[in-house]
C-alpha cells in the first residue's frame, strides 16, 4: 500500500498543496488508512452523503457537505 501510494501523481500533488499551505500536522501513526466523510440523516433518512478518500489527501467538496446537511429533517420525538 505504501509503495502504491508513493507512485501516484495525485498523492504528490496533494502533499505539495498541503506543504505550500503550511500544513504542519504530526506525522505519527500508521499513515496507511484512508479517511472519509459521512452525513447521516435523522431516523430513516440514512446516509445523505458519502465521501471516501481514493488516495491520500483527497478532499471532500464542502459545498456537497453543506447541501447534504441542509437535507437533514428533524425527527419527531417519541412520546411513549
PyMOL Python script that loads the backbone (N, CA, C, O; Angstrom):
from pymol import cmd

cmd.read_pdbstr("""\
ATOM      1  N   UNK A   1       0.823  -1.192   0.000  1.00  0.00           N
ATOM      2  CA  UNK A   1       0.000   0.000   0.000  1.00  0.00           C
ATOM      3  C   UNK A   1       0.864   1.251   0.000  1.00  0.00           C
ATOM      4  O   UNK A   1       0.571   2.200  -0.728  1.00  0.00           O
ATOM      5  N   UNK A   2       1.913   1.271   0.795  1.00  0.00           N
ATOM      6  CA  UNK A   2       2.782   2.440   0.865  1.00  0.00           C
ATOM      7  C   UNK A   2       3.431   2.714  -0.488  1.00  0.00           C
ATOM      8  O   UNK A   2       3.453   3.857  -0.946  1.00  0.00           O
ATOM      9  N   UNK A   3       3.953   1.689  -1.121  1.00  0.00           N
ATOM     10  CA  UNK A   3       4.605   1.870  -2.418  1.00  0.00           C
ATOM     11  C   UNK A   3       3.617   2.364  -3.462  1.00  0.00           C
ATOM     12  O   UNK A   3       3.944   3.259  -4.241  1.00  0.00           O
ATOM     13  N   UNK A   4       2.415   1.798  -3.493  1.00  0.00           N
ATOM     14  CA  UNK A   4       1.402   2.239  -4.457  1.00  0.00           C
ATOM     15  C   UNK A   4       1.009   3.688  -4.199  1.00  0.00           C
ATOM     16  O   UNK A   4       0.757   4.442  -5.139  1.00  0.00           O
ATOM     17  N   UNK A   5       0.956   4.073  -2.939  1.00  0.00           N
ATOM     18  CA  UNK A   5       0.612   5.450  -2.599  1.00  0.00           C
ATOM     19  C   UNK A   5       1.686   6.431  -3.028  1.00  0.00           C
ATOM     20  O   UNK A   5       1.381   7.549  -3.442  1.00  0.00           O
ATOM     21  N   UNK A   6       2.934   6.019  -2.932  1.00  0.00           N
ATOM     22  CA  UNK A   6       4.039   6.915  -3.270  1.00  0.00           C
ATOM     23  C   UNK A   6       4.217   7.129  -4.767  1.00  0.00           C
ATOM     24  O   UNK A   6       4.773   8.148  -5.176  1.00  0.00           O
ATOM     25  N   UNK A   7       3.761   6.199  -5.588  1.00  0.00           N
ATOM     26  CA  UNK A   7       3.968   6.369  -7.029  1.00  0.00           C
ATOM     27  C   UNK A   7       2.800   7.057  -7.727  1.00  0.00           C
ATOM     28  O   UNK A   7       2.868   7.302  -8.932  1.00  0.00           O
ATOM     29  N   UNK A   8       1.737   7.373  -7.003  1.00  0.00           N
ATOM     30  CA  UNK A   8       0.573   8.041  -7.604  1.00  0.00           C
ATOM     31  C   UNK A   8       0.809   9.545  -7.672  1.00  0.00           C
ATOM     32  O   UNK A   8       1.192  10.159  -6.676  1.00  0.00           O
ATOM     33  N   UNK A   9       0.587  10.131  -8.821  1.00  0.00           N
ATOM     34  CA  UNK A   9       0.781  11.561  -9.031  1.00  0.00           C
ATOM     35  C   UNK A   9      -0.123  12.381  -8.122  1.00  0.00           C
ATOM     36  O   UNK A   9       0.319  13.386  -7.564  1.00  0.00           O
ATOM     37  N   UNK A  10      -1.375  11.975  -7.962  1.00  0.00           N
ATOM     38  CA  UNK A  10      -2.312  12.716  -7.129  1.00  0.00           C
ATOM     39  C   UNK A  10      -1.863  12.841  -5.685  1.00  0.00           C
ATOM     40  O   UNK A  10      -2.103  13.864  -5.044  1.00  0.00           O
ATOM     41  N   UNK A  11      -1.214  11.812  -5.171  1.00  0.00           N
ATOM     42  CA  UNK A  11      -0.723  11.841  -3.793  1.00  0.00           C
ATOM     43  C   UNK A  11       0.343  12.920  -3.659  1.00  0.00           C
ATOM     44  O   UNK A  11       0.335  13.681  -2.691  1.00  0.00           O
ATOM     45  N   UNK A  12       1.250  12.992  -4.611  1.00  0.00           N
ATOM     46  CA  UNK A  12       2.308  14.011  -4.580  1.00  0.00           C
ATOM     47  C   UNK A  12       1.730  15.409  -4.750  1.00  0.00           C
ATOM     48  O   UNK A  12       2.195  16.351  -4.108  1.00  0.00           O
ATOM     49  N   UNK A  13       0.718  15.560  -5.611  1.00  0.00           N
ATOM     50  CA  UNK A  13       0.075  16.859  -5.780  1.00  0.00           C
ATOM     51  C   UNK A  13      -0.593  17.296  -4.482  1.00  0.00           C
ATOM     52  O   UNK A  13      -0.487  18.460  -4.094  1.00  0.00           O
ATOM     53  N   UNK A  14      -1.276  16.383  -3.813  1.00  0.00           N
ATOM     54  CA  UNK A  14      -1.921  16.705  -2.543  1.00  0.00           C
ATOM     55  C   UNK A  14      -0.896  17.051  -1.469  1.00  0.00           C
ATOM     56  O   UNK A  14      -1.112  17.963  -0.670  1.00  0.00           O
ATOM     57  N   UNK A  15       0.206  16.332  -1.450  1.00  0.00           N
ATOM     58  CA  UNK A  15       1.271  16.611  -0.489  1.00  0.00           C
ATOM     59  C   UNK A  15       1.834  18.013  -0.709  1.00  0.00           C
ATOM     60  O   UNK A  15       1.988  18.781   0.241  1.00  0.00           O
ATOM     61  N   UNK A  16       2.140  18.347  -1.965  1.00  0.00           N
ATOM     62  CA  UNK A  16       2.702  19.664  -2.269  1.00  0.00           C
ATOM     63  C   UNK A  16       1.712  20.785  -1.953  1.00  0.00           C
ATOM     64  O   UNK A  16       2.112  21.835  -1.449  1.00  0.00           O
ATOM     65  N   UNK A  17       0.433  20.576  -2.240  1.00  0.00           N
ATOM     66  CA  UNK A  17      -0.586  21.577  -1.921  1.00  0.00           C
ATOM     67  C   UNK A  17      -0.633  21.825  -0.419  1.00  0.00           C
ATOM     68  O   UNK A  17      -0.676  22.974   0.022  1.00  0.00           O
ATOM     69  N   UNK A  18      -0.625  20.753   0.367  1.00  0.00           N
ATOM     70  CA  UNK A  18      -0.667  20.890   1.825  1.00  0.00           C
ATOM     71  C   UNK A  18       0.599  21.570   2.341  1.00  0.00           C
ATOM     72  O   UNK A  18       0.528  22.423   3.226  1.00  0.00           O
ATOM     73  N   UNK A  19       1.738  21.204   1.802  1.00  0.00           N
ATOM     74  CA  UNK A  19       3.015  21.774   2.230  1.00  0.00           C
ATOM     75  C   UNK A  19       3.072  23.269   1.913  1.00  0.00           C
ATOM     76  O   UNK A  19       3.513  24.062   2.745  1.00  0.00           O
ATOM     77  N   UNK A  20       2.627  23.657   0.718  1.00  0.00           N
ATOM     78  CA  UNK A  20       2.625  25.070   0.325  1.00  0.00           C
ATOM     79  C   UNK A  20       1.668  25.898   1.174  1.00  0.00           C
ATOM     80  O   UNK A  20       1.898  27.088   1.390  1.00  0.00           O
ATOM     81  N   UNK A  21       0.586  25.268   1.659  1.00  0.00           N
ATOM     82  CA  UNK A  21      -0.376  25.974   2.500  1.00  0.00           C
ATOM     83  C   UNK A  21       0.016  25.961   3.969  1.00  0.00           C
ATOM     84  O   UNK A  21      -0.742  26.429   4.817  1.00  0.00           O
ATOM     85  N   UNK A  22       1.190  25.430   4.276  1.00  0.00           N
ATOM     86  CA  UNK A  22       1.709  25.489   5.635  1.00  0.00           C
ATOM     87  C   UNK A  22       1.224  24.403   6.568  1.00  0.00           C
ATOM     88  O   UNK A  22       1.300  24.566   7.785  1.00  0.00           O
ATOM     89  N   UNK A  23       0.720  23.282   6.028  1.00  0.00           N
ATOM     90  CA  UNK A  23       0.283  22.187   6.898  1.00  0.00           C
ATOM     91  C   UNK A  23       1.469  21.696   7.705  1.00  0.00           C
ATOM     92  O   UNK A  23       2.529  21.398   7.156  1.00  0.00           O
ATOM     93  N   UNK A  24       1.281  21.613   9.019  1.00  0.00           N
ATOM     94  CA  UNK A  24       2.373  21.149   9.869  1.00  0.00           C
ATOM     95  C   UNK A  24       1.880  20.155  10.916  1.00  0.00           C
ATOM     96  O   UNK A  24       2.389  20.125  12.036  1.00  0.00           O
ATOM     97  N   UNK A  25       0.898  19.350  10.554  1.00  0.00           N
ATOM     98  CA  UNK A  25       0.368  18.357  11.476  1.00  0.00           C
ATOM     99  C   UNK A  25       1.406  17.307  11.813  1.00  0.00           C
ATOM    100  O   UNK A  25       2.479  17.264  11.211  1.00  0.00           O
ATOM    101  N   UNK A  26       1.084  16.465  12.773  1.00  0.00           N
ATOM    102  CA  UNK A  26       2.041  15.434  13.147  1.00  0.00           C
ATOM    103  C   UNK A  26       2.067  14.338  12.084  1.00  0.00           C
ATOM    104  O   UNK A  26       1.094  14.131  11.359  1.00  0.00           O
ATOM    105  N   UNK A  27       3.158  13.667  12.010  1.00  0.00           N
ATOM    106  CA  UNK A  27       3.318  12.571  11.062  1.00  0.00           C
ATOM    107  C   UNK A  27       3.408  11.244  11.802  1.00  0.00           C
ATOM    108  O   UNK A  27       3.990  10.279  11.305  1.00  0.00           O
ATOM    109  N   UNK A  28       2.823  11.208  12.996  1.00  0.00           N
ATOM    110  CA  UNK A  28       2.824   9.981  13.789  1.00  0.00           C
ATOM    111  C   UNK A  28       1.677   9.094  13.349  1.00  0.00           C
ATOM    112  O   UNK A  28       0.724   9.557  12.722  1.00  0.00           O
ATOM    113  N   UNK A  29       1.773   7.838  13.677  1.00  0.00           N
ATOM    114  CA  UNK A  29       0.692   6.912  13.371  1.00  0.00           C
ATOM    115  C   UNK A  29       1.010   6.048  12.169  1.00  0.00           C
ATOM    116  O   UNK A  29       2.112   6.083  11.620  1.00  0.00           O
ATOM    117  N   UNK A  30       0.026   5.281  11.781  1.00  0.00           N
ATOM    118  CA  UNK A  30       0.208   4.304  10.723  1.00  0.00           C
ATOM    119  C   UNK A  30       0.439   4.954   9.359  1.00  0.00           C
ATOM    120  O   UNK A  30       1.400   4.628   8.662  1.00  0.00           O
ATOM    121  N   UNK A  31      -0.448   5.872   8.987  1.00  0.00           N
ATOM    122  CA  UNK A  31      -0.286   6.568   7.724  1.00  0.00           C
ATOM    123  C   UNK A  31      -0.768   5.810   6.506  1.00  0.00           C
ATOM    124  O   UNK A  31      -0.558   6.266   5.382  1.00  0.00           O
ATOM    125  N   UNK A  32      -1.403   4.673   6.690  1.00  0.00           N
ATOM    126  CA  UNK A  32      -1.866   3.876   5.560  1.00  0.00           C
ATOM    127  C   UNK A  32      -3.386   3.863   5.427  1.00  0.00           C
ATOM    128  O   UNK A  32      -3.916   3.343   4.445  1.00  0.00           O
ATOM    129  N   UNK A  33      -4.082   4.425   6.395  1.00  0.00           N
ATOM    130  CA  UNK A  33      -5.541   4.342   6.413  1.00  0.00           C
ATOM    131  C   UNK A  33      -6.140   5.583   5.770  1.00  0.00           C
ATOM    132  O   UNK A  33      -5.840   6.709   6.168  1.00  0.00           O
ATOM    133  N   UNK A  34      -6.981   5.370   4.781  1.00  0.00           N
ATOM    134  CA  UNK A  34      -7.673   6.468   4.131  1.00  0.00           C
ATOM    135  C   UNK A  34      -8.904   6.837   4.941  1.00  0.00           C
ATOM    136  O   UNK A  34      -9.469   5.989   5.633  1.00  0.00           O
ATOM    137  N   UNK A  35      -9.323   8.086   4.863  1.00  0.00           N
ATOM    138  CA  UNK A  35     -10.457   8.556   5.646  1.00  0.00           C
ATOM    139  C   UNK A  35     -11.701   8.743   4.798  1.00  0.00           C
ATOM    140  O   UNK A  35     -11.760   8.323   3.642  1.00  0.00           O
ATOM    141  N   UNK A  36     -12.678   9.374   5.389  1.00  0.00           N
ATOM    142  CA  UNK A  36     -13.916   9.628   4.691  1.00  0.00           C
ATOM    143  C   UNK A  36     -14.801  10.576   5.471  1.00  0.00           C
ATOM    144  O   UNK A  36     -14.533  10.887   6.631  1.00  0.00           O
ATOM    145  N   UNK A  37     -15.864  11.032   4.819  1.00  0.00           N
ATOM    146  CA  UNK A  37     -16.842  11.915   5.443  1.00  0.00           C
ATOM    147  C   UNK A  37     -18.225  11.359   5.139  1.00  0.00           C
ATOM    148  O   UNK A  37     -18.533  11.016   3.997  1.00  0.00           O
ATOM    149  N   UNK A  38     -19.054  11.273   6.176  1.00  0.00           N
ATOM    150  CA  UNK A  38     -20.423  10.811   6.018  1.00  0.00           C
ATOM    151  C   UNK A  38     -21.359  11.828   6.638  1.00  0.00           C
ATOM    152  O   UNK A  38     -21.091  12.338   7.726  1.00  0.00           O
ATOM    153  N   UNK A  39     -22.453  12.127   5.957  1.00  0.00           N
ATOM    154  CA  UNK A  39     -23.533  12.920   6.548  1.00  0.00           C
ATOM    155  C   UNK A  39     -24.712  11.971   6.643  1.00  0.00           C
ATOM    156  O   UNK A  39     -25.196  11.456   5.635  1.00  0.00           O
ATOM    157  N   UNK A  40     -25.168  11.745   7.868  1.00  0.00           N
ATOM    158  CA  UNK A  40     -26.236  10.788   8.120  1.00  0.00           C
ATOM    159  C   UNK A  40     -27.457  11.531   8.632  1.00  0.00           C
ATOM    160  O   UNK A  40     -27.382  12.289   9.599  1.00  0.00           O
ATOM    161  N   UNK A  41     -28.574  11.302   7.975  1.00  0.00           N
ATOM    162  CA  UNK A  41     -29.815  11.965   8.345  1.00  0.00           C
ATOM    163  C   UNK A  41     -30.461  11.331   9.563  1.00  0.00           C
ATOM    164  O   UNK A  41     -30.053  10.268  10.031  1.00  0.00           O
ATOM    165  N   UNK A  42     -31.479  12.013  10.060  1.00  0.00           N
ATOM    166  CA  UNK A  42     -32.197  11.532  11.235  1.00  0.00           C
ATOM    167  C   UNK A  42     -33.148  10.391  10.858  1.00  0.00           C
ATOM    168  O   UNK A  42     -33.635  10.318   9.730  1.00  0.00           O
ATOM    169  N   UNK A  43     -33.397   9.517  11.815  1.00  0.00           N
ATOM    170  CA  UNK A  43     -34.368   8.445  11.617  1.00  0.00           C
ATOM    171  C   UNK A  43     -34.024   7.551  10.443  1.00  0.00           C
ATOM    172  O   UNK A  43     -32.931   6.989  10.367  1.00  0.00           O
ATOM    173  N   UNK A  44     -34.984   7.428   9.521  1.00  0.00           N
ATOM    174  CA  UNK A  44     -34.816   6.532   8.378  1.00  0.00           C
ATOM    175  C   UNK A  44     -34.253   7.219   7.144  1.00  0.00           C
ATOM    176  O   UNK A  44     -34.274   6.642   6.057  1.00  0.00           O
ATOM    177  N   UNK A  45     -33.753   8.436   7.290  1.00  0.00           N
ATOM    178  CA  UNK A  45     -33.174   9.132   6.142  1.00  0.00           C
ATOM    179  C   UNK A  45     -31.928   8.423   5.627  1.00  0.00           C
ATOM    180  O   UNK A  45     -31.663   8.412   4.425  1.00  0.00           O
ATOM    181  N   UNK A  46     -31.187   7.847   6.517  1.00  0.00           N
ATOM    182  CA  UNK A  46     -29.997   7.122   6.110  1.00  0.00           C
ATOM    183  C   UNK A  46     -28.835   8.028   5.750  1.00  0.00           C
ATOM    184  O   UNK A  46     -28.745   9.158   6.230  1.00  0.00           O
ATOM    185  N   UNK A  47     -27.946   7.530   4.904  1.00  0.00           N
ATOM    186  CA  UNK A  47     -26.749   8.259   4.515  1.00  0.00           C
ATOM    187  C   UNK A  47     -27.106   9.261   3.417  1.00  0.00           C
ATOM    188  O   UNK A  47     -27.598   8.885   2.353  1.00  0.00           O
ATOM    189  N   UNK A  48     -26.853  10.532   3.691  1.00  0.00           N
ATOM    190  CA  UNK A  48     -27.150  11.591   2.729  1.00  0.00           C
ATOM    191  C   UNK A  48     -25.936  11.954   1.886  1.00  0.00           C
ATOM    192  O   UNK A  48     -26.078  12.451   0.769  1.00  0.00           O
ATOM    193  N   UNK A  49     -24.749  11.707   2.417  1.00  0.00           N
ATOM    194  CA  UNK A  49     -23.510  11.961   1.669  1.00  0.00           C
ATOM    195  C   UNK A  49     -22.456  10.977   2.131  1.00  0.00           C
ATOM    196  O   UNK A  49     -22.298  10.731   3.326  1.00  0.00           O
ATOM    197  N   UNK A  50     -21.746  10.423   1.185  1.00  0.00           N
ATOM    198  CA  UNK A  50     -20.637   9.518   1.488  1.00  0.00           C
ATOM    199  C   UNK A  50     -19.461   9.919   0.622  1.00  0.00           C
ATOM    200  O   UNK A  50     -19.561   9.943  -0.605  1.00  0.00           O
ATOM    201  N   UNK A  51     -18.348  10.235   1.261  1.00  0.00           N
ATOM    202  CA  UNK A  51     -17.110  10.553   0.536  1.00  0.00           C
ATOM    203  C   UNK A  51     -15.999   9.703   1.132  1.00  0.00           C
ATOM    204  O   UNK A  51     -15.694   9.813   2.320  1.00  0.00           O
ATOM    205  N   UNK A  52     -15.405   8.870   0.320  1.00  0.00           N
ATOM    206  CA  UNK A  52     -14.271   8.053   0.756  1.00  0.00           C
ATOM    207  C   UNK A  52     -13.031   8.516   0.012  1.00  0.00           C
ATOM    208  O   UNK A  52     -13.061   8.730  -1.199  1.00  0.00           O
ATOM    209  N   UNK A  53     -11.946   8.667   0.747  1.00  0.00           N
ATOM    210  CA  UNK A  53     -10.689   9.043   0.097  1.00  0.00           C
ATOM    211  C   UNK A  53     -10.282   7.943  -0.873  1.00  0.00           C
ATOM    212  O   UNK A  53     -10.280   6.764  -0.522  1.00  0.00           O
ATOM    213  N   UNK A  54      -9.942   8.331  -2.078  1.00  0.00           N
ATOM    214  CA  UNK A  54      -9.443   7.369  -3.062  1.00  0.00           C
ATOM    215  C   UNK A  54      -7.927   7.303  -3.020  1.00  0.00           C
ATOM    216  O   UNK A  54      -7.318   6.289  -3.362  1.00  0.00           O
ATOM    217  N   UNK A  55      -7.321   8.430  -2.582  1.00  0.00           N
ATOM    218  CA  UNK A  55      -5.880   8.486  -2.388  1.00  0.00           C
ATOM    219  C   UNK A  55      -5.615   9.453  -1.246  1.00  0.00           C
ATOM    220  O   UNK A  55      -6.490  10.239  -0.884  1.00  0.00           O
ATOM    221  N   UNK A  56      -4.428   9.403  -0.680  1.00  0.00           N
ATOM    222  CA  UNK A  56      -4.094  10.234   0.465  1.00  0.00           C
ATOM    223  C   UNK A  56      -4.240  11.708   0.105  1.00  0.00           C
ATOM    224  O   UNK A  56      -3.732  12.157  -0.923  1.00  0.00           O
ATOM    225  N   UNK A  57      -4.933  12.454   0.950  1.00  0.00           N
ATOM    226  CA  UNK A  57      -5.111  13.881   0.730  1.00  0.00           C
ATOM    227  C   UNK A  57      -6.308  14.260  -0.106  1.00  0.00           C
ATOM    228  O   UNK A  57      -6.526  15.442  -0.370  1.00  0.00           O
ATOM    229  N   UNK A  58      -7.089  13.283  -0.530  1.00  0.00           N
ATOM    230  CA  UNK A  58      -8.302  13.536  -1.309  1.00  0.00           C
ATOM    231  C   UNK A  58      -9.295  14.282  -0.415  1.00  0.00           C
ATOM    232  O   UNK A  58      -9.629  13.808   0.671  1.00  0.00           O
ATOM    233  N   UNK A  59      -9.768  15.453  -0.872  1.00  0.00           N
ATOM    234  CA  UNK A  59     -10.631  16.290  -0.034  1.00  0.00           C
ATOM    235  C   UNK A  59     -12.087  16.196  -0.477  1.00  0.00           C
ATOM    236  O   UNK A  59     -12.383  16.049  -1.663  1.00  0.00           O
ATOM    237  N   UNK A  60     -12.985  16.282   0.493  1.00  0.00           N
ATOM    238  CA  UNK A  60     -14.414  16.296   0.220  1.00  0.00           C
ATOM    239  C   UNK A  60     -14.811  17.696  -0.254  1.00  0.00           C
ATOM    240  O   UNK A  60     -14.209  18.689   0.154  1.00  0.00           O
ATOM    241  N   UNK A  61     -15.813  17.768  -1.107  1.00  0.00           N
ATOM    242  CA  UNK A  61     -16.344  19.040  -1.574  1.00  0.00           C
ATOM    243  C   UNK A  61     -17.213  19.619  -0.454  1.00  0.00           C
ATOM    244  O   UNK A  61     -18.243  19.042  -0.106  1.00  0.00           O
ATOM    245  N   UNK A  62     -16.804  20.746   0.105  1.00  0.00           N
ATOM    246  CA  UNK A  62     -17.522  21.322   1.241  1.00  0.00           C
ATOM    247  C   UNK A  62     -18.943  21.745   0.879  1.00  0.00           C
ATOM    248  O   UNK A  62     -19.841  21.679   1.719  1.00  0.00           O
ATOM    249  N   UNK A  63     -19.152  22.174  -0.350  1.00  0.00           N
ATOM    250  CA  UNK A  63     -20.500  22.546  -0.783  1.00  0.00           C
ATOM    251  C   UNK A  63     -21.432  21.334  -0.737  1.00  0.00           C
ATOM    252  O   UNK A  63     -22.596  21.458  -0.357  1.00  0.00           O
ATOM    253  N   UNK A  64     -20.923  20.171  -1.120  1.00  0.00           N
ATOM    254  CA  UNK A  64     -21.720  18.942  -1.058  1.00  0.00           C
ATOM    255  C   UNK A  64     -22.087  18.591   0.378  1.00  0.00           C
ATOM    256  O   UNK A  64     -23.194  18.124   0.642  1.00  0.00           O
ATOM    257  N   UNK A  65     -21.157  18.816   1.309  1.00  0.00           N
ATOM    258  CA  UNK A  65     -21.427  18.537   2.723  1.00  0.00           C
ATOM    259  C   UNK A  65     -22.526  19.462   3.230  1.00  0.00           C
ATOM    260  O   UNK A  65     -23.446  19.018   3.917  1.00  0.00           O
ATOM    261  N   UNK A  66     -22.434  20.751   2.892  1.00  0.00           N
ATOM    262  CA  UNK A  66     -23.454  21.711   3.336  1.00  0.00           C
ATOM    263  C   UNK A  66     -24.819  21.391   2.751  1.00  0.00           C
ATOM    264  O   UNK A  66     -25.830  21.473   3.448  1.00  0.00           O
ATOM    265  N   UNK A  67     -24.854  21.026   1.475  1.00  0.00           N
ATOM    266  CA  UNK A  67     -26.129  20.668   0.841  1.00  0.00           C
ATOM    267  C   UNK A  67     -26.744  19.437   1.495  1.00  0.00           C
ATOM    268  O   UNK A  67     -27.954  19.387   1.716  1.00  0.00           O
ATOM    269  N   UNK A  68     -25.920  18.454   1.802  1.00  0.00           N
ATOM    270  CA  UNK A  68     -26.427  17.242   2.457  1.00  0.00           C
ATOM    271  C   UNK A  68     -26.918  17.555   3.867  1.00  0.00           C
ATOM    272  O   UNK A  68     -27.945  17.031   4.298  1.00  0.00           O
ATOM    273  N   UNK A  69     -26.189  18.405   4.584  1.00  0.00           N
ATOM    274  CA  UNK A  69     -26.590  18.761   5.949  1.00  0.00           C
ATOM    275  C   UNK A  69     -27.923  19.505   5.956  1.00  0.00           C
ATOM    276  O   UNK A  69     -28.717  19.357   6.885  1.00  0.00           O
ATOM    277  N   UNK A  70     -28.165  20.301   4.924  1.00  0.00           N
ATOM    278  CA  UNK A  70     -29.432  21.030   4.836  1.00  0.00           C
ATOM    279  C   UNK A  70     -30.616  20.090   4.593  1.00  0.00           C
ATOM    280  O   UNK A  70     -31.755  20.463   4.875  1.00  0.00           O
ATOM    281  N   UNK A  71     -30.379  18.902   4.086  1.00  0.00           N
ATOM    282  CA  UNK A  71     -31.436  17.930   3.815  1.00  0.00           C
ATOM    283  C   UNK A  71     -31.862  17.152   5.053  1.00  0.00           C
ATOM    284  O   UNK A  71     -32.857  16.429   5.022  1.00  0.00           O
ATOM    285  N   UNK A  72     -31.111  17.299   6.142  1.00  0.00           N
ATOM    286  CA  UNK A  72     -31.468  16.561   7.361  1.00  0.00           C
ATOM    287  C   UNK A  72     -32.767  17.111   7.902  1.00  0.00           C
ATOM    288  O   UNK A  72     -32.906  18.311   8.139  1.00  0.00           O
ATOM    289  N   UNK A  73     -33.722  16.207   8.095  1.00  0.00           N
ATOM    290  CA  UNK A  73     -35.025  16.584   8.638  1.00  0.00           C
ATOM    291  C   UNK A  73     -35.085  16.170  10.100  1.00  0.00           C
ATOM    292  O   UNK A  73     -34.793  15.022  10.435  1.00  0.00           O
ATOM    293  N   UNK A  74     -35.460  17.096  10.969  1.00  0.00           N
ATOM    294  CA  UNK A  74     -35.543  16.729  12.402  1.00  0.00           C
ATOM    295  C   UNK A  74     -36.544  15.595  12.604  1.00  0.00           C
ATOM    296  O   UNK A  74     -37.606  15.565  11.982  1.00  0.00           O
ATOM    297  N   UNK A  75     -36.193  14.691  13.463  1.00  0.00           N
ATOM    298  CA  UNK A  75     -37.051  13.546  13.758  1.00  0.00           C
ATOM    299  C   UNK A  75     -37.986  13.925  14.908  1.00  0.00           C
ATOM    300  O   UNK A  75     -37.547  14.497  15.906  1.00  0.00           O
ATOM    301  N   UNK A  76     -39.252  13.611  14.770  1.00  0.00           N
ATOM    302  CA  UNK A  76     -40.214  13.883  15.839  1.00  0.00           C
ATOM    303  C   UNK A  76     -39.870  13.055  17.068  1.00  0.00           C
ATOM    304  O   UNK A  76     -39.502  11.886  16.952  1.00  0.00           O
ATOM    305  N   UNK A  77     -39.987  13.647  18.216  1.00  0.00           N
ATOM    306  CA  UNK A  77     -39.674  12.953  19.472  1.00  0.00           C
ATOM    307  C   UNK A  77     -40.762  11.935  19.777  1.00  0.00           C
ATOM    308  O   UNK A  77     -41.948  12.207  19.589  1.00  0.00           O
ATOM    309  N   UNK A  78     -40.355  10.763  20.249  1.00  0.00           N
ATOM    310  CA  UNK A  78     -41.311   9.735  20.670  1.00  0.00           C
ATOM    311  C   UNK A  78     -41.921  10.144  22.012  1.00  0.00           C
ATOM    312  O   UNK A  78     -41.209  10.556  22.928  1.00  0.00           O
ATOM    313  N   UNK A  79     -43.214  10.029  22.114  1.00  0.00           N
ATOM    314  CA  UNK A  79     -43.895  10.393  23.362  1.00  0.00           C
ATOM    315  C   UNK A  79     -44.562   9.177  23.969  1.00  0.00           C
ATOM    316  O   UNK A  79     -45.783   9.138  24.118  1.00  0.00           O
ATOM    317  N   UNK A  80     -43.774   8.201  24.314  1.00  0.00           N
ATOM    318  CA  UNK A  80     -44.308   6.980  24.919  1.00  0.00           C
ATOM    319  C   UNK A  80     -44.104   6.981  26.392  1.00  0.00           C
ATOM    320  O   UNK A  80     -44.492   6.029  27.069  1.00  0.00           O
TER     321      UNK A  80
END
""", "prot")
cmd.dss("prot")
cmd.show_as("cartoon", "prot")
cmd.util.cbc("prot")
cmd.orient("prot")
